[in-house]
Amino acid sequence: AAKRHIHYTPADAEAAGVADKQVVKVACGGEGRKVVFDDVVVRVSDKFAAAMHIDTDESNAAGGPTEGEILQ
């Protein structure tokens, strides 16, 4: 399985205040299902669209989140 990661364009990474290869924490999920994912690698390229990639079990544990907040 791939390591947890977030894809960003350079502009999106700048707006989020993160850089390529930076390791962050991301809080996801709602009421009763909030989960903080640690060791999430930021990957920046002009070929990417903003998206976070986690495995199915991690997604299920957080209730299938569609949004998250980067905690630095």
N, C-alpha and C positions, 0 to 999 in steps of 0.2 A: 504494500500500500504506500502511496505517496505521502510524504510528510505534509502536515497541514500547511496550507499556504493561501496567500491572497494575491491575486493578479491586479495590477493597477497600470494605467497609462501613466506617463510622466506627469501630466497635468493633474490627474486624480491623486497620485501619490503626494504631490506638492500640496494640494488642497487638504489632504488628510494629515499632513505633517510627518510623513514616513519616507524612508529611502529604501532602495534596492538592497536586499539581503538583511535588512533589519529584522530582528525577532521581536514580536509583540505578543500581547495577550488580547483576546477578543471575548467580550461578554455577549452572549446570545440567549435567546429564549425569553419567554414571558412569565407571567405569574405562576409560581410553583415549579417552573422548569428552567430557571435561569442557570446557565452554565458558563464558566469562564474557561476558554481554551488557552492553554499556555503553549509556548514554543511554536508560534505561528510565524512562518517566514514570509516576508513581503517580497514579491517578485515584480519588477517594473520593466515594462517594454512598451514601445509604441504599437506593438502588435496585439496587446491584450485589451480586454474589456474588464471593468471592475467586477471581480467575483472572488468569493472565498471557497476553497475546496477542502472539505472534510469528508471522512468516510461515513457510510450509512449508519453505523452504530452510534457515532458521535452526533449525527444529525437527529436521530431518534431520541437520544438522551436529552437533547435540548428542545424537543417537541417540534422538530422540523422548522427551525427558524429561517426567516427570509431576510432578516436584518441583524446587524451586530454593531457593537461599539468597540473601537480600539482603545485599550487601556495601556498606557505607556509607562 
